[in-house]
Every structure is written in C-alpha cells, then in structure tokens.
C-alpha cells in the first residue's frame, strides 16, 4: 500500500499542527488582571489573618482537622527567605515541612500565595527540577518584560507532621483554601497566562 503524501511542509506548521506564529508578548494589563483575579479570592483570607491570628502548632493538644488548621494558619508569620536559599552553604531548615511561595506585587497592597508544597526533606526539596521553579521563572520574566516587578519569597512551616499522610492532608487543605495558581490542582482555574501547562 502506498504512503499518502504530505499536504503541507513541516515549515508551514508547528508541532501542534497549526501554522507557526511569532510569540505574542503579554501586556502589563493582562498580567495585572491575572494578579487582581487571584487577589480577589485571597484578599478575604489575608484579611482574616490581619487580627494577629496565632500560628497553629500541630503538637499542642488536639490540633483539629486539616481544614481547621488551614483556616487558622497565618502564612505571614513564617519568615520569608530568598528563593535561592538552597544554594546557601548550610540549609536553614531540615526535615519535614510545608513550604509556601509568595509574591508582594507593589500595586496590590497584599501578598499573593502562589504555591504550597510539602516535603520530608526541607533542605533538599527545592534543589534540582521542580514545576514551581519553572512557573516562577516564567512569572518573573513576564512581569519584568512589561515593567512590573515581583518580590517572590519562600516560607517554611517546620511544625508539621513527619508522617507523609497527615502532612499531605494539611497541604491539600491549604491548597483548597488559598487556591494557589502554581499548584497543579488549581492551574486550570487561574489560566496562568505566562506559561502553557505542559500536556
């Protein structure tokens, strides 16, 4: 049986089967709109924390359900660190942790919680490949290209269970409450404009 010939040359169409088009630059208004939509969801959560809520200890008495802990948890009580913390000679944190990546856009007046993760090895989790690192690089680059700045940082919550199942339950409760856009569970909700989600 003879093979059917090609109707179009490879130079006419990209790998996705559509004509190659130059990358369209993102506009500042698109990025600000995206940040504003995220801020609209997270603003009431930050406002609830403004009253000086005490950080929850998982080991003091009966801590409650993961959802109750997530509701009482104040991410801003954790010390922010540079995203390059893993390059320091000595890791400032060890063992099990939840980690949260935030940004403080100058125009919003409130932080944005971009990612929540969990690990059994806080000193090693951020080394090497990590989906969130790719999203943060694309996010920062997109903002800088249109003249908007970012102040991203990472915060570690070390007072978490060392057992993986309760730690992941707490991570999921925080993700469901805050809906951070770089977590795979919520990426489609926010339609991240600066990087296509790999299929």
N, C-alpha and C positions, 0 to 999 in steps of 0.2 A: 504494500500500500504506500502510495506517495505521500510525502510530508507536505502539509499545507504551507504555502509561503507566507512571509511576514507582510502585513499590510502597511506597517509603519516602521521606520528605522528606530533604533534604540535612542538616537539623539533627539527624536521628536517627543519621546515620552520618558518620564522618570520611572523609578522602580515601583511607584504606586499606581502606574497605569494612566497617569494624566500628564498633560503637556507640562514641561519644565517651566516654572515661573520664578522670577527672582524673589528672594525672601522679602516679604513686605515688613518694613520696620514697624514696631509697636509705637504708638503715640503715647505721650505722657497722660493724656486724658483716659486712655484705655487702662493704663496701669493704676491711675488714681481711682477710677471707677471700680476696678477689681479690689483694691485695698479698702475702699469705702463699703463695698458689699460685705466683705469679711468683717470689717469693724462694726457694722450694724448688728451682726449676730453676736460678736464677742463683747460689745460695749456693756450690755447689762451684766455680763459675768464679771467683767473688771469692776464695774460699779459696786457689785455685791461685796467685792474684796476690799473696797476703799475704807470700810469701817474698821480695819485693822484685825481681820479675822486671824485667829491663831492657827499656825501651821499644825496640821494633824499629825500625831505620832501614831504609827500603826501598832506600837507595842505597849502603849499605856492603856490598860483596861480593855474594854470592849470597843474596838475601833469602828464597828458598823459595817455596812455593806460597801463594796467598791463605789457604788453610786453616791452614798452618803459621804464617803471620804473625798471623792472627786468634787462634790459640792462645797465642802468646807476648805478644800485645799487652795492656797493662795500662791500661785507661781512666782509672784514678785518678791516673796520672802526668801527665795533662793538667790544665791549670789551669782550674778552674770559673769560669764567667762568668755574670752575670745574663742571663736570657732577653731582657731589653730592651737587650742590648748594641748592637743595630743602630741604636738611637737616639742613640748617643754621637756627638759631633762628628767624631771620627776613628775609623775601624774598626780594632780591634786586630789583625785578621788580613786577609790578602789572598790571592788566588789559589786554587789547588786545595786541597781539604780534605775530610776526613771529619769529621762532627760528631755528637756523642752527647749526648742529653738524659737526665739522671739525676734521681732524687729520693732523698732521705735520710729516709725515714719514721722518726720517733723511736722507734716501738715495735718496729722490726725489727732494729736493730743492724747493718744492712748497707744499702748503696745498692740502688736498682733502676735498671737500664738500661731506659729507656722507648722510646728511638728512636735509630736510626742512619741517617744520611743522607750523601750525597756531593754535592759541588758543585765547579764550576770557578771559582766566584767567591764565596769565603767572606764577603766584605764585603757582598754583595748578596742571597744566597740566602734569608735569613730575613725580608727585607722583603716586604711585601705578603701575598698569600694563601699559606698553607701548611697542608696537612692536619694536621700535627703540632701546629700552634698551636691549632687548634680542639679537638683532643683534650686538650691541656694545659690549656686554659681550662676545659673541662668537668670534667676530673680535679680541678683545684684547687678549683673551685666545689663539686663534690660532697663533697670532703674537708672543706672549710670549713663546709658546711651541717650536718655531723654532728659538728663539733668536733674534727676531726683536721687537723693541719697538714701542710704539704708544704714541702720545701726543694728546689725544682727548679733546675737549672742546666744550662748547655750547655758543652761542651768541644770544642775544635777540634784535630784532628790535621792539622798542616800538612805533615808529612814524608810525603806520599803522591804517587803518580804524577800528573803533569799530564795524561797521556793518559786519556781517559774510560774506555776498555775495562778496563784493569787496575785503575783506581780503583773502578769498579763491581763488578768481581770481588771486590775486597777488602771493599767494603761488603756484598755478598751473603754472603761468608764470615762476617763479623761478625754479620749478621742470623741466619744459620743456627745459629751457635754460641750466641748470647745469647737469641734469640727475643724481641726487644723488642716489647711489645704494641701500640705505636702504628704500627708498620710494617705496610703493607697485606698483606705476605706472612704475617704472624702474627696479625692481629687476630681471625680466627675461632677460633684456638686458645685465646685468653685470654678470649673472650666479654666484651669490655670493657663493664662494667655502667653506666657513666655517660653513654654516648652511643651511639645506634644507628649502625651503619655505614651510610652512605647507599648505597642500592642501585645 
